[in-house]
Amino acid sequence: MPALMEDAQTLWEFHQMHHEPRDTDVAIGLGSHDIGVAEHAADLHRQGRFPLVVFTGANAPTTVNDFPRGEAVEFAERAEELGVPASALRIEPRATNTGENLAFARALLEGEGITPRTATLISRPYQQRRAYATARKIWPELEVICSARAQELPDYISTIGSTRRVLDMLVGDTQRMWVYADRGFAAPQQIDEATYAAYERLVAAGYTSRLLESNARSIR
């Protein structure tokens, strides 16, 4: 298990973008199983980093039990509990993947006559790189800063309450980097040999529940 956790740490570090926080026109909080997205958005809003937060997300098989009324709805409620005024919150309740998160959030803002030039993309920690790659493809003119609650992998596993769930998700998000780029859903990202080797070992160890059928590797 220690060797597998070292591999998980390699994937964890690969997905971090290490963007410096700064003020942006809006925030877009991506739905997931991680309520920390809403809590981190509330923290940044209190710091004055952005005036408006769009939470986007319907449900997925991994979230329907945690957020039965929808990810965006319950994330917005949590942010409001933490002091974000309702007037600063927008809810996009239909998106079922990261591409839809961005496309539907954009449409919502455009419907209000808002055309942001900059945005803070708030996600679970290991979704940062995929969120960035998707934004570059879906909304290339938007300057994005990726942000997530600062946590070490063991602390994150404790927060979620399941090592297997986190490792399965890490493996699945890593595979999506090249599969989604191949399918035209995201901009290509460089993937180093150490990251890919760690991914392969975790797949061989059975952390496969979030894998897509396609596993072709065309990006390094």
QUILIN-V892576 format. One record per helix or strand of 2 or more residues. SS is the DSSP state (H for helix, E for strand). FROM is the first residue (numbers start at 1). LEN is the number of residues. If there is no record, write none. Layout:
# QUILIN-V892576
[[SS | FROM | LEN] [SS | FROM | LEN]]
This chain:
# QUILIN-V892576
[[H | 2 | 13] [E | 26 | 5] [H | 36 | 11] [E | 53 | 4] [H | 71 | 11] [H | 86 | 3] [E | 89 | 4] [H | 98 | 14] [E | 118 | 5] [H | 125 | 14] [E | 143 | 5] [H | 153 | 8] [H | 163 | 20] [H | 193 | 12]]
